[in-house]
Amino acid sequence: MKCYEYFLRLLSRREYSAVELQKKAQEKDFLPLEITTALEQVQSYDYQSDRRLVSSLIAAAQGKYGKTMIWRKCYQKGIDRDLFEEIWQETVAEEDTNTNNWNELREKVKRRYKVENFHHLDPKTKAKIANFLQYRGFKPWELLALWQREED
C-alpha cells in the first residue's frame, strides 16, 4: 500500500492533523520522502486541513470546555499554538454566543450543586464548583466573580 492511499484510508474515517498522519506513517515504516509527498498531495486536494480540524474541535467543545482544555486537545494532536489562537479569535468573533454559553454553564452549575445564589457559597461547595470548572478548562474564580456581579 502506498502512503497516499494509507492517508486516504485514515482520513475517510475522521480528521487527522498533519503531525498525526506523519506519526502513523512512520509507524508503518514509510520513507520520509514518501510521507512528505503524500502529505502535500492530500493537503493540496484539501483532504487534510489543520485549520478545519481546529475549527471542528472548537465547535464541538465550545460551551462544554474552556479555551485551555480545547487548546490541550489541539496540542495533543500537534497543532501549532498560533494557528489555534487565530482560529479561536475567528470563532469567537463570528459567534457572539459567549454570554449564552456562560448562562448555560451557570445554570448547569446551579442544578448540579443546588446553588441558588453565588454570593452565599460555603467553602466546600465553592471548592467543588472551582474544581468542576477548572477540570473543564475554565478559569473558575473569574466565572464565579462574573456570576456574582450578574446577580447584583
N, C-alpha and C positions, 0 to 999 in steps of 0.2 A: 504494500500500500504506500502511495506517495504521501508526503507530508501535507500537501494541499488537500488531498482527499480526506486525510485524517482530520484536518481543521474543519472541513465542511461537515463531517460527521459529528464532531463535537458541537459546532455552532448550530446544528439543526435541532439540538436539544435545549440549549439555553445560551445566554450571553456569556462570553468569556472576555477577560481583559487580555491585552497583548502579552503581558507578563505570564498570565496563567497558561496561555497557549504555548508560549516558549517552554515553560517548565514541563508541560505534558509531552511536548515533542521531544525534549531532551530525555525524558524518562523512557521514551520509545526508541531511543538511540538514533534519531535522525541527525544528519550532519548539520552543523551550524549554518552553512551557506544555504542549504535546502530549507531550513527553518525560516531564515530571514526572507528568502524569496517567496515562500508560501505565505508568510505573514503579510508581506507587502501586497501580494496578489489578493488575499481575502479583504484587506483593507481598501484596496483600490475599487473593488466591487461593492464596498460598503457592507460586507457580510459581518465584519467585526469593527466595532467602534467603541473606544473607551468613553467617549462623550455620551453615547447612547446608554452604555452600561451605567455610568454615574447618574444620568438622569432617571433611569428606571429604579435604581437603588434609592435615590432621594424620594421619588414619588411613592414608592412602596412603603418607605419607613417614616415619612413625614407625618407628624401628629402622634405617632406611636413612640418614636425615639427622637432624641435631640441631635443637634449637629455633631456633637462629639462622638456619639455612638455610630452615626451614619458614616462619619469620616473613618472611624476604626474599621468598619466593614470594607470601605473602599481601599484603605491601606492594606488590608489583608489580601486584597485582590491585585495589589501592585499599582494602584492608581496614584498619580502624581498629586501632591497637595495643591499646587497652583491650578490644575485642571478642576479639582474638586471645588475649590473656592470660587472659581469663575462660574461654574455651573450652579453652585449653591446660590450665588448672587442673582443669576438669571432667574432661577426658580423662585426665589423669594420675591424678586421684583415683579414677576409675572403673576404670582398668586398672592393676593393680599389677604390670605385666609389665616394669617398668624393669630389674629385675635380669636377667630373661631376655634383654631387648634388649642389655644390656651384655655378657652372657655370649656371645650370638651374635656381637656385634661383635668381642669379644675373640678368639673362635675364628676369625673371618674374617681378622683382622689376623695371627694366628699362622700361618694357612695361607698367606696372601698373601706375608708377609715371612719365612716359615720361622723363626719365633721360638719358642723353647721356654721361655724364661724372660725375664720383663720386667726382671729385676734386672741382667742382663748384656747390655745392648744396646750395640753400638758406635754412635758418634755419627752415622754415615751412615745406619744403619737407623733410629735414633731420629728423625732429621730426616724421613726418608721416611714413617714412621708418623705423625708430627706433621702433616705436610702432608696425608696421606690423611684424617686425622680432621678437620683444620681445614677442608678443602675441603668436607666434608660437614656443616659447621656444629656440630661438637662442640668441646669445649674439651680439646685434646689432653693438656695437662700434668695436668689433673685426672683424666682417664681413665687415663693411664699410672700416676699415683700410686695410684689406686684398684686397678688390676690388680696393682701391686706389693704393696700391702697384702694383697690376697686371696691372693697366693702365699705369704705368710709363714706 
